[in-house]
Amino acid sequence: MNSWKVFIIIGIILVLAFILFFFFKYILLKLLDKRIANYQNDLVTIHYNEVENIYKQMRGWKHDYHNHIQIMKAYLELNKYDDMEKYLNELERDLTNIDTLVKTGNVMVDAILNSKLSLAVNQGINIKAKATVPKNLQVSDIDLCVIIGNLMDNAMEAAVKIENEQGRFIRVYIREMKEQLYISITNSAGGEIKKTSLGYISTKLAKNHGFGLKRVDGIVAKYNGFINRQSEEGVFATEIILPL
């Protein structure tokens, strides 16, 4: 075969390879855009539910506040000052008990964790949480909130699949341990927990393609931390250790 024919054939092959490369790149980018859009839609839904939950609580407080004023006015009109004082003391005790579910010592973590825990309670999930976050952290507050938020979202989604509310639970434990930040979230799991050679697959994979788990894994790797996921019958647990 003449050398010029060889060059022509090679040129045609290169052109075809070039076209195929950009075609597949275009397809992959389209698929990635769709996956990102699905993930963002899931986040919007989650945040909407959290805001709606807070709004319902505020409406409840407003209703109670109105009733308290009416009762106190009635005591004043009837000159029942002793009853009025007793009622005020009871209100004071109730207000003392109205507080956030946990106080970690970190404002941003308090916000995200209490938001998730409050939503879990409204979904009939039994909560047990103990969390303390040290002031000096190598991990940024934003990264820490991303980890906690994603773990809590996955825990809630798994727990609510259990039909019997008595069997739904989430256990949160965060503290400093041996100069490291230890995070443990354990939950009841009603659905099937899938695992591949690369690790566990989120039950939300069909919608957001496990982006939440990937984000958690990426942040842990960013700080040279350690993550361990364990699954037993009806229970799923995640442990994370991050350097201080």
C-alpha positions as CSV (number, residue, x, y, z in Angstrom):
1,M,0.0,0.0,0.0
2,N,1.3,3.5,-0.9
3,S,2.5,5.6,2.0
4,W,0.0,8.4,1.1
5,K,-2.9,5.9,1.3
6,V,-1.7,4.9,4.8
7,F,-1.6,8.5,5.8
8,I,-5.1,9.0,4.5
9,I,-6.4,6.0,6.4
10,I,-4.7,7.1,9.6
11,G,-6.1,10.6,9.1
12,I,-9.6,9.3,8.7
13,I,-9.2,7.1,11.8
14,L,-8.0,10.0,13.9
15,V,-10.8,12.2,12.7
16,L,-13.4,9.5,13.5
17,A,-11.8,9.0,16.9
18,F,-11.8,12.8,17.5
19,I,-15.5,12.9,16.6
20,L,-16.4,9.9,18.8
21,F,-14.5,11.4,21.7
22,F,-16.4,14.7,21.7
23,F,-19.7,12.8,21.1
24,F,-19.2,10.6,24.1
25,K,-18.0,13.6,26.1
26,Y,-21.2,15.5,25.2
27,I,-23.4,12.5,26.2
28,L,-21.5,12.2,29.5
29,L,-21.8,15.9,30.3
30,K,-25.6,15.7,29.6
31,L,-26.0,12.7,31.9
32,L,-23.9,14.5,34.6
33,D,-26.1,17.6,34.3
34,K,-29.2,15.5,34.7
35,R,-27.7,13.8,37.8
36,I,-26.8,17.1,39.3
37,A,-30.2,18.5,38.6
38,N,-31.9,15.6,40.3
39,Y,-29.6,16.0,43.3
40,Q,-30.4,19.7,43.6
41,N,-34.1,19.0,43.3
42,D,-33.8,16.5,46.2
43,L,-32.0,19.1,48.3
44,V,-34.7,21.7,47.6
45,T,-37.4,19.2,48.7
46,I,-35.5,18.4,51.9
47,H,-35.0,22.1,52.7
48,Y,-38.6,22.9,51.9
49,N,-39.8,20.2,54.4
50,E,-37.5,21.6,57.1
51,V,-38.8,25.1,56.6
52,E,-42.4,23.9,56.5
53,N,-41.7,22.0,59.8
54,I,-40.3,25.2,61.5
55,Y,-43.3,27.2,60.1
56,K,-45.8,24.8,61.6
57,Q,-44.0,25.0,65.0
58,M,-44.1,28.8,64.9
59,R,-47.8,28.7,64.1
60,G,-48.3,26.4,67.1
61,W,-46.4,28.8,69.4
62,K,-48.5,31.7,68.1
63,H,-51.7,29.9,68.9
64,D,-50.5,29.0,72.4
65,Y,-49.3,32.5,73.0
66,H,-52.8,33.9,72.1
67,N,-54.4,31.4,74.5
68,H,-52.0,32.3,77.4
69,I,-52.9,36.0,77.0
70,Q,-56.6,35.3,77.1
71,I,-56.3,33.2,80.3
72,M,-54.2,35.9,82.0
73,K,-56.7,38.6,81.1
74,A,-59.5,36.5,82.6
75,Y,-57.5,36.1,85.9
76,L,-56.9,39.9,86.0
77,E,-60.6,40.7,85.4
78,L,-61.6,38.3,88.2
79,N,-58.9,39.6,90.5
80,K,-57.5,36.1,90.8
81,Y,-54.0,37.2,91.4
82,D,-52.9,34.0,93.1
83,D,-54.1,31.9,90.2
84,M,-52.4,34.4,87.9
85,E,-49.1,33.9,89.7
86,K,-49.5,30.1,89.6
87,Y,-50.2,30.2,85.9
88,L,-47.2,32.4,85.2
89,N,-44.9,30.1,87.2
90,E,-46.2,27.2,85.1
91,L,-45.5,29.1,81.9
92,E,-42.0,29.9,83.1
93,R,-41.3,26.2,83.7
94,D,-42.7,25.3,80.2
95,L,-40.5,28.0,78.6
96,T,-37.5,26.6,80.3
97,N,-38.2,23.2,78.8
98,I,-38.7,24.7,75.3
99,D,-35.2,24.6,73.9
100,T,-33.2,23.1,71.0
101,L,-32.8,19.4,71.1
102,V,-29.0,19.6,71.3
103,K,-26.4,22.3,72.0
104,T,-23.1,21.3,70.5
105,G,-21.2,24.5,71.1
106,N,-21.1,25.2,67.4
107,V,-23.8,27.5,66.1
108,M,-23.8,26.2,62.5
109,V,-23.9,22.5,63.6
110,D,-26.7,23.4,66.1
111,A,-28.7,24.8,63.3
112,I,-28.4,21.9,60.8
113,L,-28.6,19.2,63.5
114,N,-31.6,20.6,65.3
115,S,-33.3,21.2,62.0
116,K,-32.9,17.6,61.0
117,L,-33.7,16.2,64.4
118,S,-36.9,18.2,64.6
119,L,-38.0,17.0,61.2
120,A,-37.2,13.4,62.3
121,V,-39.4,13.8,65.4
122,N,-42.3,15.0,63.2
123,Q,-41.8,11.9,61.1
124,G,-42.4,9.6,64.1
125,I,-38.7,8.7,64.5
126,N,-37.4,8.2,68.0
127,I,-34.4,10.4,68.6
128,K,-31.5,10.1,71.0
129,A,-28.7,12.7,70.5
130,K,-25.7,13.7,72.4
131,A,-23.3,16.1,70.6
132,T,-20.4,18.3,71.6
133,V,-18.2,20.0,69.0
134,P,-14.9,21.5,70.2
135,K,-14.1,25.1,69.3
136,N,-10.8,24.5,67.5
137,L,-11.4,22.5,64.4
138,Q,-9.3,21.7,61.4
139,V,-12.6,20.9,59.6
140,S,-14.5,23.9,58.3
141,D,-18.0,24.5,59.7
142,I,-19.5,24.2,56.2
143,D,-17.8,20.8,55.6
144,L,-18.9,19.5,59.0
145,C,-22.5,20.6,58.3
146,V,-22.4,18.9,54.9
147,I,-21.4,15.7,56.5
148,I,-24.0,15.8,59.3
149,G,-26.7,17.0,57.0
150,N,-26.2,14.2,54.5
151,L,-25.9,11.5,57.1
152,M,-29.1,12.7,58.8
153,D,-31.0,12.8,55.5
154,N,-30.0,9.2,54.7
155,A,-30.8,8.1,58.3
156,M,-34.3,9.7,58.2
157,E,-35.1,8.2,54.8
158,A,-34.1,4.7,55.9
159,A,-36.0,5.0,59.3
160,V,-39.3,6.2,57.9
161,K,-39.5,3.1,55.7
162,I,-40.4,1.1,58.8
163,E,-44.2,1.0,59.1
164,N,-44.2,0.6,62.9
165,E,-43.2,4.0,64.3
166,Q,-42.0,2.2,67.5
167,G,-39.3,0.7,65.5
168,R,-38.0,3.9,64.0
169,F,-34.9,5.4,65.6
170,I,-31.9,7.6,65.0
171,R,-28.9,7.8,67.5
172,V,-26.5,10.7,67.1
173,Y,-23.2,10.8,69.0
174,I,-20.6,13.5,68.4
175,R,-17.7,14.3,70.6
176,E,-13.9,14.9,70.8
177,M,-12.1,11.6,71.3
178,K,-8.3,11.2,71.5
179,E,-7.7,14.6,69.9
180,Q,-10.1,13.7,67.0
181,L,-13.7,14.5,66.2
182,Y,-15.8,11.4,66.4
183,I,-19.2,11.3,64.6
184,S,-21.5,8.4,64.9
185,I,-25.0,8.1,63.4
186,T,-27.0,4.9,63.8
187,N,-30.5,4.4,62.5
188,S,-33.1,1.7,62.0
189,A,-33.3,0.6,58.4
190,G,-36.5,-0.7,56.9
191,G,-35.4,-0.9,53.3
192,E,-32.9,-3.1,51.5
193,I,-29.3,-1.8,52.0
194,K,-27.3,-2.5,48.9
195,K,-23.5,-2.9,48.9
196,T,-21.0,-3.2,46.1
197,S,-17.3,-3.7,46.0
198,L,-17.0,0.1,46.2
199,G,-19.2,0.4,49.4
200,Y,-22.8,1.0,50.4
201,I,-25.3,2.5,47.9
202,S,-27.7,5.1,49.1
203,T,-31.4,4.2,48.9
204,K,-31.8,7.5,47.1
205,L,-29.5,6.3,44.3
206,A,-32.2,6.2,41.7
207,K,-32.9,9.9,42.2
208,N,-29.7,11.6,43.2
209,H,-27.2,8.9,42.3
210,G,-25.6,8.8,45.7
211,F,-24.1,12.3,45.4
212,G,-24.7,12.8,49.2
213,L,-22.6,9.8,50.1
214,K,-19.9,10.8,47.6
215,R,-19.8,14.3,49.1
216,V,-19.3,12.8,52.6
217,D,-16.6,10.5,51.4
218,G,-14.9,13.3,49.6
219,I,-14.8,15.6,52.6
220,V,-13.5,12.8,54.9
221,A,-10.7,12.1,52.4
222,K,-10.0,15.9,52.1
223,Y,-9.0,15.9,55.8
224,N,-7.4,12.5,55.8
225,G,-10.1,11.2,58.0
226,F,-11.6,7.8,58.5
227,I,-15.1,6.5,57.6
228,N,-16.7,3.2,58.5
229,R,-20.2,2.0,57.5
230,Q,-21.7,-1.1,59.0
231,S,-25.0,-2.8,58.3
232,E,-26.7,-5.4,60.4
233,E,-30.3,-6.7,60.2
234,G,-32.5,-3.7,60.6
235,V,-29.7,-1.3,61.6
236,F,-27.3,0.9,59.7
237,A,-24.4,2.8,61.3
238,T,-21.8,5.3,60.1
239,E,-18.7,6.3,62.0
240,I,-16.5,9.1,61.0
241,I,-13.2,10.3,62.6
242,L,-11.7,13.7,61.6
243,P,-8.5,15.2,62.9
244,L,-8.7,18.3,65.1
